[in-house]
Amino acid sequence: MPGDLNQLQRSPRDVTALRSAQQHLAAGRYGLALSGYRELTGRFPLVAELWFELGRTAEGELDFELANQAYRKALEMAAGNTSLMLLIGHQFQGLRQADDARDCFERAVASNPTSVDARISLAMWCEKENQLDQAKIEVEMCLAQQPQDDQARYVQALLLHRQKQNTAAETALRDLIKSDPRYPYVKYSSRHLLGVVLDELGQYPEAMRWLLEAKALVRQLTDVALLERDYDHQVAGRRRMLASLTPEMIVRWQPERMPESSPQSIAFLGGHPRSGTTLLEQILDAHSALRAFDESNAFNQEVAAKLPMSSGPGKFQVRSLNEQAASRLEQARQGYHKHLLRTIAGDVNASVLLDKNPSLTVLLPQWLRVFPQLKVIIALRDPRDVVLSCFFLNPVLNATNMNFLSFERTARHYADLMDVWLRMRELGGFAWREVRYEDIVENLEPEGRKATEFLGLSWDAAQNRYYETARRKFLFAPTHHEVRQPLYRRAVDRWKNYAEALEPIQAKLAPYCRAFGYPI
């Protein structure tokens, strides 16, 4: 029979070993934690929590095969432990293993049909899979048991919004906010969503008021000033490194080639978030000879973490790029390729692998050092629309996303990221192409064809109906619901609805409007 952590309490030695492993895990010392958890799972093989923590440790060590084995072992023993099933499901979600994640959420619901957390987790998963009717059923089951549950009421309003029932969503959100939700996430997210709904209803001044109120609540939940200092320190170091790069350095990297054992060419799709990267990704991914990856963590974990450009926080150095041994670069390429394809069953029938990852635009020097033949596509959009669209996001707060809590910081983030691109564009020495969101919206096939041919492929008729392909896939991007629709123009020049709110940052964005050809 499965056991629990209470089994370890019988021996002071076991308690000490567990605490030591947990402390190493919490501190990110995964190698030290790993040996501890291996010993503990060997001695207590029926304790599901130990296998779960072993899985988290293995993830930290980038041993995804072991992490999967550990999570599956924990799941085998998690009968009746709904909370653990949900935790495992969220870990699988982070590993981009959609089927495994859904299986965990379904098991959690089956294990405890009255659990609001389980049904809400499954409902949110169904929403990501575009199964809105099933998501609605799960929420209605929650509300039938607990009509005033904050989480269920919020998700109900979200689903109404997804189904274009914005008037009903507005009413539901106003009622929810008036009831003073007790969950911090629901408290600020309901205000944020109301702002989004009112925007679509054309009530722009009130939409902005609710967004600002939501951002103010988020600021109360963490030390934003500390996050800002860490971010600014990193940016300053990166800017110094970029300034020291020369065209000759990039040319010197070019003789190196991808190994012949890698049949697919690698392409990178970047730009600033909310510049149309997901739309362009889906248009390209509809091609039968291309496989796109939606913000994979392969580069971060197999390249950036193992071949860092810095010797410490903010200490970015060109020397660390130039002095990489050929064997280490080859190891990084192979690790990246393996990691990128690990969630795909069977052979990959594609000649081009496209990594869409706008946040990794800041790492373009590393990309080009490891993949000198990389083809780079940068999505562009009117900087004012980009900043506004980022301000409308409700992302998980971290050192990057905290910039989206104010227009001033959002504009600064835009400048920080796009200055990387402008510098790399100036240096040259690699294959690149810019694609404007507005041009795609106006002329899908001609503009999409240019991007496709840049990658060495001919236009595929299925790319005209990219949204049909997108509806059949699980999408991790926060804009997954938008790219499942045919093209629309309402997001072009959207910033004009909020010109007064954007006025303080217009001068900051003006140079970028000029650099990318947008009228001021």
MIGU-53382 format. One record per residue (C-alpha): residue in one letter; x, y, z; residue number from 1. Coordinates in nm, 2 decimals, always signed. Layout:
BEGIN
 residu      X      Y      Z num
      A      X      Y      Z NUM
...
***
This chain:
BEGIN
 residu      X      Y      Z num
      M  +0.00  +0.00  +0.00   1
      P  +0.12  +0.35  -0.07   2
      G  +0.26  +0.54  +0.23   3
      D  +0.31  +0.90  +0.33   4
      L  +0.59  +1.12  +0.48   5
      N  +0.48  +1.01  +0.83   6
      Q  +0.67  +0.69  +0.77   7
      L  +0.99  +0.89  +0.79   8
      Q  +0.90  +1.03  +1.13   9
      R  +0.99  +0.71  +1.31  10
      S  +1.37  +0.77  +1.28  11
      P  +1.56  +1.09  +1.36  12
      R  +1.81  +0.98  +1.09  13
      D  +1.53  +0.97  +0.83  14
      V  +1.39  +1.31  +0.94  15
      T  +1.73  +1.47  +0.91  16
      A  +1.79  +1.32  +0.56  17
      L  +1.45  +1.45  +0.44  18
      R  +1.50  +1.79  +0.58  19
      S  +1.85  +1.81  +0.42  20
      A  +1.72  +1.70  +0.08  21
      Q  +1.43  +1.95  +0.10  22
      Q  +1.66  +2.23  +0.20  23
      H  +1.89  +2.16  -0.10  24
      L  +1.59  +2.15  -0.33  25
      A  +1.45  +2.48  -0.20  26
      A  +1.79  +2.64  -0.24  27
      G  +1.84  +2.51  -0.60  28
      R  +2.12  +2.28  -0.50  29
      Y  +1.98  +2.01  -0.72  30
      G  +2.28  +1.78  -0.74  31
      L  +2.30  +1.75  -0.36  32
      A  +1.93  +1.71  -0.33  33
      L  +1.93  +1.44  -0.59  34
      S  +2.15  +1.20  -0.40  35
      G  +1.94  +1.25  -0.09  36
      Y  +1.61  +1.18  -0.27  37
      R  +1.76  +0.87  -0.45  38
      E  +1.85  +0.72  -0.11  39
      L  +1.51  +0.81  +0.04  40
      T  +1.31  +0.67  -0.24  41
      G  +1.52  +0.35  -0.22  42
      R  +1.44  +0.31  +0.14  43
      F  +1.08  +0.43  +0.12  44
      P  +0.96  +0.33  -0.23  45
      L  +0.59  +0.36  -0.15  46
      V  +0.59  +0.73  -0.04  47
      A  +0.45  +0.93  -0.33  48
      E  +0.56  +1.27  -0.20  49
      L  +0.93  +1.15  -0.21  50
      W  +0.89  +1.05  -0.58  51
      F  +0.73  +1.39  -0.65  52
      E  +1.02  +1.58  -0.49  53
      L  +1.27  +1.36  -0.67  54
      G  +1.10  +1.46  -0.99  55
      R  +1.13  +1.83  -0.91  56
      T  +1.49  +1.78  -0.82  57
      A  +1.56  +1.59  -1.15  58
      E  +1.39  +1.87  -1.34  59
      G  +1.63  +2.11  -1.17  60
      E  +1.92  +1.90  -1.29  61
      L  +1.77  +1.90  -1.64  62
      D  +1.73  +1.52  -1.62  63
      F  +1.39  +1.51  -1.78  64
      E  +1.38  +1.13  -1.83  65
      L  +1.43  +1.08  -1.45  66
      A  +1.18  +1.35  -1.38  67
      N  +0.91  +1.18  -1.59  68
      Q  +0.98  +0.84  -1.42  69
      A  +0.96  +1.00  -1.08  70
      Y  +0.63  +1.19  -1.15  71
      R  +0.47  +0.87  -1.30  72
      K  +0.58  +0.68  -0.99  73
      A  +0.43  +0.94  -0.77  74
      L  +0.11  +0.93  -0.97  75
      E  +0.08  +0.55  -0.93  76
      M  +0.08  +0.60  -0.55  77
      A  -0.13  +0.92  -0.54  78
      A  -0.47  +0.74  -0.52  79
      G  -0.69  +0.96  -0.30  80
      N  -0.44  +1.24  -0.28  81
      T  -0.61  +1.50  -0.50  82
      S  -0.36  +1.78  -0.41  83
      L  -0.06  +1.57  -0.52  84
      M  -0.23  +1.48  -0.85  85
      L  -0.28  +1.85  -0.92  86
      L  +0.08  +1.93  -0.83  87
      I  +0.20  +1.65  -1.07  88
      G  -0.03  +1.78  -1.34  89
      H  +0.12  +2.13  -1.31  90
      Q  +0.47  +1.99  -1.33  91
      F  +0.38  +1.81  -1.65  92
      Q  +0.23  +2.13  -1.77  93
      G  +0.56  +2.30  -1.71  94
      L  +0.73  +2.02  -1.90  95
      R  +0.49  +2.09  -2.20  96
      Q  +0.35  +1.74  -2.17  97
      A  -0.01  +1.83  -2.24  98
      D  -0.16  +1.48  -2.24  99
      D  +0.00  +1.39  -1.91 100
      A  -0.11  +1.71  -1.75 101
      R  -0.47  +1.66  -1.86 102
      D  -0.46  +1.30  -1.73 103
      C  -0.36  +1.42  -1.39 104
      F  -0.63  +1.68  -1.37 105
      E  -0.89  +1.43  -1.48 106
      R  -0.77  +1.18  -1.22 107
      A  -0.79  +1.45  -0.95 108
      V  -1.16  +1.52  -1.05 109
      A  -1.24  +1.15  -1.05 110
      S  -1.06  +1.11  -0.71 111
      N  -1.26  +1.40  -0.55 112
      P  -1.55  +1.52  -0.76 113
      T  -1.63  +1.79  -0.50 114
      S  -1.29  +1.95  -0.51 115
      V  -1.32  +2.30  -0.66 116
      D  -0.94  +2.31  -0.72 117
      A  -0.95  +1.99  -0.92 118
      R  -1.24  +2.10  -1.14 119
      I  -1.11  +2.45  -1.19 120
      S  -0.77  +2.31  -1.29 121
      L  -0.94  +2.08  -1.54 122
      A  -1.16  +2.37  -1.67 123
      M  -0.87  +2.59  -1.73 124
      W  -0.69  +2.31  -1.91 125
      C  -1.00  +2.26  -2.13 126
      E  -1.00  +2.63  -2.20 127
      K  -0.65  +2.61  -2.33 128
      E  -0.75  +2.32  -2.55 129
      N  -1.03  +2.53  -2.69 130
      Q  -1.29  +2.28  -2.54 131
      L  -1.50  +2.56  -2.40 132
      D  -1.82  +2.35  -2.36 133
      Q  -1.64  +2.10  -2.14 134
      A  -1.48  +2.38  -1.94 135
      K  -1.82  +2.53  -1.88 136
      I  -1.95  +2.20  -1.75 137
      E  -1.67  +2.17  -1.50 138
      V  -1.74  +2.53  -1.37 139
      E  -2.11  +2.47  -1.35 140
      M  -2.04  +2.16  -1.14 141
      C  -1.84  +2.37  -0.90 142
      L  -2.11  +2.64  -0.88 143
      A  -2.38  +2.38  -0.82 144
      Q  -2.19  +2.28  -0.50 145
      Q  -2.05  +2.62  -0.40 146
      P  -2.25  +2.90  -0.58 147
      Q  -2.03  +3.18  -0.43 148
      D  -1.69  +3.03  -0.49 149
      D  -1.45  +3.30  -0.60 150
      Q  -1.25  +3.09  -0.84 151
      A  -1.54  +2.93  -1.01 152
      R  -1.72  +3.26  -1.06 153
      Y  -1.40  +3.41  -1.21 154
      V  -1.35  +3.12  -1.45 155
      Q  -1.72  +3.14  -1.55 156
      A  -1.68  +3.50  -1.64 157
      L  -1.36  +3.42  -1.83 158
      L  -1.54  +3.15  -2.04 159
      L  -1.82  +3.40  -2.12 160
      H  -1.56  +3.64  -2.25 161
      R  -1.40  +3.36  -2.45 162
      Q  -1.74  +3.28  -2.61 163
      K  -1.78  +3.65  -2.70 164
      Q  -2.06  +3.70  -2.44 165
      N  -1.90  +4.02  -2.31 166
      T  -2.21  +4.18  -2.18 167
      A  -2.28  +3.88  -1.96 168
      A  -1.91  +3.86  -1.86 169
      E  -1.92  +4.23  -1.76 170
      T  -2.22  +4.17  -1.53 171
      A  -2.06  +3.86  -1.37 172
      L  -1.73  +4.04  -1.31 173
      R  -1.90  +4.35  -1.15 174
      D  -2.09  +4.12  -0.92 175
      L  -1.78  +3.92  -0.83 176
      I  -1.58  +4.24  -0.76 177
      K  -1.86  +4.38  -0.55 178
      S  -1.86  +4.06  -0.33 179
      D  -1.49  +4.14  -0.24 180
      P  -1.32  +3.81  -0.34 181
      R  -1.09  +3.67  -0.07 182
      Y  -0.83  +3.51  -0.31 183
      P  -0.57  +3.77  -0.41 184
      Y  -0.55  +3.62  -0.76 185
      V  -0.92  +3.65  -0.81 186
      K  -0.93  +4.00  -0.66 187
      Y  -0.69  +4.15  -0.91 188
      S  -0.76  +3.92  -1.20 189
      S  -1.13  +4.00  -1.20 190
      R  -1.05  +4.36  -1.23 191
      H  -0.80  +4.30  -1.50 192
      L  -1.05  +4.08  -1.70 193
      L  -1.32  +4.35  -1.66 194
      G  -1.08  +4.60  -1.82 195
      V  -1.03  +4.36  -2.11 196
      V  -1.40  +4.30  -2.15 197
      L  -1.48  +4.67  -2.14 198
      D  -1.21  +4.74  -2.40 199
      E  -1.39  +4.50  -2.64 200
      L  -1.72  +4.67  -2.56 201
      G  -1.56  +5.00  -2.66 202
      Q  -1.57  +5.15  -2.31 203
      Y  -1.21  +5.26  -2.31 204
      P  -1.18  +5.51  -2.02 205
      E  -1.34  +5.28  -1.77 206
      A  -1.14  +4.98  -1.91 207
      M  -0.82  +5.17  -1.83 208
      R  -0.94  +5.26  -1.48 209
      W  -1.00  +4.89  -1.40 210
      L  -0.66  +4.79  -1.54 211
      L  -0.48  +5.05  -1.33 212
      E  -0.67  +4.93  -1.02 213
      A  -0.57  +4.57  -1.10 214
      K  -0.20  +4.66  -1.14 215
      A  -0.21  +4.85  -0.81 216
      L  -0.33  +4.54  -0.63 217
      V  -0.06  +4.33  -0.78 218
      R  +0.20  +4.58  -0.66 219
      Q  +0.09  +4.51  -0.30 220
      L  +0.17  +4.14  -0.33 221
      T  +0.55  +4.15  -0.38 222
      D  +0.86  +4.37  -0.36 223
      V  +0.83  +4.52  -0.70 224
      A  +1.12  +4.76  -0.64 225
      L  +1.36  +4.47  -0.57 226
      L  +1.25  +4.30  -0.90 227
      E  +1.30  +4.63  -1.09 228
      R  +1.66  +4.67  -0.95 229
      D  +1.75  +4.31  -1.04 230
      Y  +1.61  +4.36  -1.39 231
      D  +1.78  +4.70  -1.45 232
      H  +2.11  +4.55  -1.33 233
      Q  +2.09  +4.27  -1.58 234
      V  +2.00  +4.51  -1.86 235
      A  +2.29  +4.74  -1.79 236
      G  +2.53  +4.45  -1.81 237
      R  +2.38  +4.33  -2.13 238
      R  +2.40  +4.67  -2.29 239
      R  +2.77  +4.69  -2.22 240
      M  +2.83  +4.35  -2.37 241
      L  +2.63  +4.44  -2.69 242
      A  +2.83  +4.76  -2.73 243
      S  +3.16  +4.55  -2.73 244
      L  +3.04  +4.32  -3.00 245
      T  +3.19  +4.38  -3.35 246
      P  +3.09  +4.27  -3.70 247
      E  +3.42  +4.08  -3.72 248
      M  +3.33  +3.86  -3.42 249
      I  +3.00  +3.75  -3.58 250
      V  +3.17  +3.68  -3.91 251
      R  +3.43  +3.48  -3.73 252
      W  +3.16  +3.25  -3.59 253
      Q  +3.03  +3.17  -3.93 254
      P  +3.26  +2.90  -4.05 255
      E  +3.12  +2.67  -3.79 256
      R  +2.84  +2.45  -3.92 257
      M  +2.56  +2.25  -3.77 258
      P  +2.64  +1.88  -3.75 259
      E  +2.53  +1.66  -4.04 260
      S  +2.36  +1.44  -3.79 261
      S  +2.09  +1.71  -3.74 262
      P  +1.87  +1.69  -4.05 263
      Q  +1.65  +1.99  -3.96 264
      S  +1.76  +2.35  -3.99 265
      I  +1.70  +2.57  -3.69 266
      A  +1.52  +2.91  -3.72 267
      F  +1.44  +3.16  -3.45 268
      L  +1.12  +3.38  -3.43 269
      G  +1.16  +3.67  -3.20 270
      G  +1.07  +4.03  -3.14 271
      H  +0.89  +4.19  -2.85 272
      P  +0.60  +4.01  -2.69 273
      R  +0.27  +4.11  -2.84 274
      S  +0.43  +4.20  -3.17 275
      G  +0.24  +3.92  -3.36 276
      T  +0.49  +3.64  -3.29 277
      T  +0.22  +3.39  -3.21 278
      L  +0.02  +3.48  -3.52 279
      L  +0.33  +3.44  -3.75 280
      E  +0.43  +3.12  -3.57 281
      Q  +0.09  +2.96  -3.65 282
      I  +0.10  +3.07  -4.01 283
      L  +0.44  +2.91  -4.05 284
      D  +0.35  +2.60  -3.85 285
      A  +0.06  +2.53  -4.08 286
      H  +0.33  +2.43  -4.34 287
      S  +0.37  +2.06  -4.37 288
      A  +0.75  +2.08  -4.38 289
      L  +0.79  +2.31  -4.07 290
      R  +0.75  +2.24  -3.70 291
      A  +0.71  +2.53  -3.47 292
      F  +0.77  +2.53  -3.10 293
      D  +0.58  +2.77  -2.88 294
      E  +0.82  +2.93  -2.63 295
      S  +1.01  +2.61  -2.55 296
      N  +1.25  +2.62  -2.26 297
      A  +1.51  +2.42  -2.46 298
      F  +1.75  +2.71  -2.53 299
      N  +1.74  +2.84  -2.18 300
      Q  +1.81  +2.50  -2.02 301
      E  +2.05  +2.35  -2.28 302
      V  +2.24  +2.66  -2.40 303
      A  +2.19  +2.97  -2.18 304
      A  +2.23  +2.78  -1.86 305
      K  +2.53  +2.57  -1.98 306
      L  +2.71  +2.83  -2.19 307
      P  +2.64  +3.16  -2.00 308
      M  +2.74  +3.49  -2.13 309
      S  +2.81  +3.62  -1.78 310
      S  +3.03  +3.54  -1.49 311
      G  +2.78  +3.67  -1.24 312
      P  +2.46  +3.89  -1.22 313
      G  +2.49  +4.16  -1.48 314
      K  +2.85  +4.07  -1.57 315
      F  +2.80  +3.99  -1.94 316
      Q  +3.13  +3.94  -2.13 317
      V  +3.20  +3.89  -2.50 318
      R  +3.50  +3.69  -2.41 319
      S  +3.27  +3.41  -2.27 320
      L  +3.12  +3.38  -2.61 321
      N  +3.44  +3.39  -2.82 322
      E  +3.63  +3.14  -2.60 323
      Q  +3.38  +2.86  -2.61 324
      A  +3.54  +2.53  -2.72 325
      A  +3.40  +2.37  -3.04 326
      S  +3.32  +2.05  -2.84 327
      R  +3.11  +2.25  -2.59 328
      L  +2.92  +2.43  -2.87 329
      E  +2.85  +2.09  -3.03 330
      Q  +2.73  +1.95  -2.70 331
      A  +2.50  +2.24  -2.66 332
      R  +2.35  +2.20  -3.01 333
      Q  +2.28  +1.83  -2.95 334
      G  +2.13  +1.90  -2.61 335
      Y  +1.91  +2.17  -2.75 336
      H  +1.79  +1.95  -3.04 337
      K  +1.71  +1.66  -2.81 338
      H  +1.53  +1.88  -2.56 339
      L  +1.33  +2.06  -2.83 340
      L  +1.20  +1.73  -2.97 341
      R  +1.15  +1.54  -2.64 342
      T  +0.77  +1.59  -2.63 343
      I  +0.72  +1.47  -2.98 344
      A  +0.63  +1.10  -3.04 345
      G  +0.80  +0.94  -3.34 346
      D  +1.01  +1.10  -3.61 347
      V  +0.98  +1.47  -3.69 348
      N  +0.87  +1.50  -4.06 349
      A  +0.99  +1.85  -4.10 350
      S  +1.30  +2.02  -4.26 351
      V  +1.27  +2.33  -4.05 352
      L  +1.24  +2.36  -3.67 353
      L  +1.11  +2.71  -3.57 354
      D  +1.17  +2.82  -3.21 355
      K  +0.92  +3.11  -3.13 356
      N  +1.04  +3.28  -2.82 357
      P  +1.02  +3.66  -2.81 358
      S  +1.17  +3.69  -2.47 359
      L  +1.49  +3.52  -2.59 360
      T  +1.55  +3.80  -2.85 361
      V  +1.78  +3.94  -2.58 362
      L  +2.00  +3.63  -2.62 363
      L  +2.06  +3.66  -2.99 364
      P  +2.44  +3.68  -2.95 365
      Q  +2.43  +3.34  -2.78 366
      W  +2.19  +3.20  -3.05 367
      L  +2.43  +3.30  -3.32 368
      R  +2.73  +3.17  -3.13 369
      V  +2.58  +2.82  -3.10 370
      F  +2.39  +2.82  -3.43 371
      P  +2.60  +3.04  -3.68 372
      Q  +2.37  +2.94  -3.97 373
      L  +2.05  +3.04  -3.78 374
      K  +1.78  +3.22  -3.97 375
      V  +1.62  +3.49  -3.76 376
      I  +1.28  +3.64  -3.81 377
      I  +1.18  +3.94  -3.60 378
      A  +0.81  +4.03  -3.57 379
      L  +0.74  +4.40  -3.57 380
      R  +0.43  +4.60  -3.47 381
      D  +0.36  +4.96  -3.40 382
      P  +0.55  +5.02  -3.07 383
      R  +0.25  +5.20  -2.92 384
      D  +0.03  +4.90  -2.99 385
      V  +0.29  +4.67  -2.85 386
      V  +0.32  +4.86  -2.52 387
      L  -0.05  +4.89  -2.49 388
      S  -0.11  +4.52  -2.56 389
      C  +0.16  +4.42  -2.30 390
      F  -0.01  +4.65  -2.04 391
      F  -0.33  +4.45  -2.11 392
      L  -0.15  +4.13  -2.01 393
      N  -0.21  +3.96  -1.68 394
      P  +0.10  +3.74  -1.66 395
      V  +0.27  +3.55  -1.38 396
      L  +0.48  +3.81  -1.20 397
      N  +0.86  +3.78  -1.23 398
      A  +1.16  +4.01  -1.29 399
      T  +1.06  +4.06  -1.65 400
      N  +0.68  +4.07  -1.63 401
      M  +0.68  +4.32  -1.35 402
      N  +0.76  +4.58  -1.61 403
      F  +0.40  +4.55  -1.74 404
      L  +0.27  +4.70  -1.42 405
      S  +0.31  +5.06  -1.55 406
      F  +0.33  +5.22  -1.89 407
      E  +0.67  +5.38  -1.81 408
      R  +0.82  +5.04  -1.73 409
      T  +0.66  +4.87  -2.02 410
      A  +0.80  +5.13  -2.26 411
      R  +1.14  +5.08  -2.09 412
      H  +1.12  +4.70  -2.14 413
      Y  +1.03  +4.76  -2.51 414
      A  +1.34  +4.97  -2.55 415
      D  +1.56  +4.73  -2.37 416
      L  +1.46  +4.43  -2.59 417
      M  +1.43  +4.61  -2.92 418
      D  +1.77  +4.78  -2.87 419
      V  +1.92  +4.43  -2.87 420
      W  +1.76  +4.37  -3.21 421
      L  +1.86  +4.71  -3.35 422
      R  +2.22  +4.65  -3.24 423
      M  +2.23  +4.30  -3.39 424
      R  +2.07  +4.43  -3.71 425
      E  +2.34  +4.69  -3.73 426
      L  +2.62  +4.44  -3.68 427
      G  +2.48  +4.20  -3.95 428
      G  +2.67  +3.89  -4.06 429
      F  +2.37  +3.66  -4.03 430
      A  +2.05  +3.58  -4.21 431
      W  +1.75  +3.79  -4.09 432
      R  +1.41  +3.92  -4.19 433
      E  +1.16  +4.15  -4.03 434
      V  +0.79  +4.09  -4.07 435
      R  +0.53  +4.36  -3.98 436
      Y  +0.21  +4.25  -3.81 437
      E  +0.02  +4.52  -4.00 438
      D  +0.14  +4.38  -4.33 439
      I  +0.04  +4.03  -4.24 440
      V  -0.31  +4.15  -4.14 441
      E  -0.35  +4.34  -4.48 442
      N  -0.19  +4.08  -4.70 443
      L  -0.16  +3.74  -4.54 444
      E  -0.04  +3.53  -4.83 445
      P  +0.21  +3.77  -4.99 446
      E  +0.37  +3.85  -4.66 447
      G  +0.35  +3.50  -4.52 448
      R  +0.50  +3.37  -4.85 449
      K  +0.80  +3.60  -4.81 450
      A  +0.87  +3.47  -4.45 451
      T  +0.81  +3.11  -4.57 452
      E  +1.05  +3.14  -4.86 453
      F  +1.31  +3.31  -4.63 454
      L  +1.31  +2.97  -4.44 455
      G  +1.38  +2.79  -4.77 456
      L  +1.02  +2.66  -4.82 457
      S  +0.75  +2.72  -5.07 458
      W  +0.41  +2.85  -4.97 459
      D  +0.17  +2.59  -4.86 460
      A  -0.20  +2.65  -4.93 461
      A  -0.29  +2.53  -4.57 462
      Q  -0.11  +2.84  -4.44 463
      N  -0.40  +3.05  -4.55 464
      R  -0.62  +2.86  -4.30 465
      Y  -0.37  +2.86  -4.02 466
      Y  -0.64  +2.91  -3.76 467
      E  -0.80  +2.57  -3.85 468
      T  -0.47  +2.40  -3.77 469
      A  -0.44  +2.61  -3.45 470
      R  -0.78  +2.50  -3.33 471
      R  -0.66  +2.14  -3.33 472
      K  -0.35  +2.20  -3.12 473
      F  -0.27  +2.27  -2.76 474
      L  -0.12  +2.62  -2.74 475
      F  +0.08  +2.75  -2.44 476
      A  +0.09  +3.12  -2.56 477
      P  -0.14  +3.35  -2.35 478
      T  -0.29  +3.46  -2.68 479
      H  -0.40  +3.11  -2.78 480
      H  -0.76  +3.21  -2.82 481
      E  -0.68  +3.49  -3.06 482
      V  -0.48  +3.29  -3.31 483
      R  -0.77  +3.04  -3.35 484
      Q  -0.97  +3.31  -3.53 485
      P  -0.94  +3.43  -3.89 486
      L  -0.74  +3.75  -3.93 487
      Y  -0.90  +4.07  -3.79 488
      R  -0.79  +4.44  -3.81 489
      R  -0.93  +4.56  -3.47 490
      A  -0.58  +4.54  -3.31 491
      V  -0.42  +4.77  -3.57 492
      D  -0.39  +5.13  -3.43 493
      R  -0.56  +5.02  -3.11 494
      W  -0.33  +5.26  -2.92 495
      K  -0.53  +5.55  -3.05 496
      N  -0.82  +5.45  -2.81 497
      Y  -0.58  +5.52  -2.52 498
      A  -0.38  +5.81  -2.67 499
      E  -0.42  +6.01  -2.35 500
      A  -0.28  +5.74  -2.12 501
      L  +0.01  +5.68  -2.36 502
      E  +0.10  +6.05  -2.39 503
      P  +0.37  +6.04  -2.12 504
      I  +0.57  +5.77  -2.31 505
      Q  +0.52  +5.89  -2.67 506
      A  +0.86  +6.06  -2.68 507
      K  +1.03  +5.74  -2.55 508
      L  +0.87  +5.53  -2.83 509
      A  +0.92  +5.78  -3.11 510
      P  +1.27  +5.67  -3.21 511
      Y  +1.14  +5.31  -3.24 512
      C  +0.85  +5.42  -3.45 513
      R  +1.10  +5.59  -3.69 514
      A  +1.34  +5.29  -3.68 515
      F  +1.07  +5.05  -3.79 516
      G  +0.88  +5.28  -4.03 517
      Y  +0.57  +5.37  -3.83 518
      P  +0.44  +5.73  -3.86 519
      I  +0.46  +5.95  -3.55 520
***
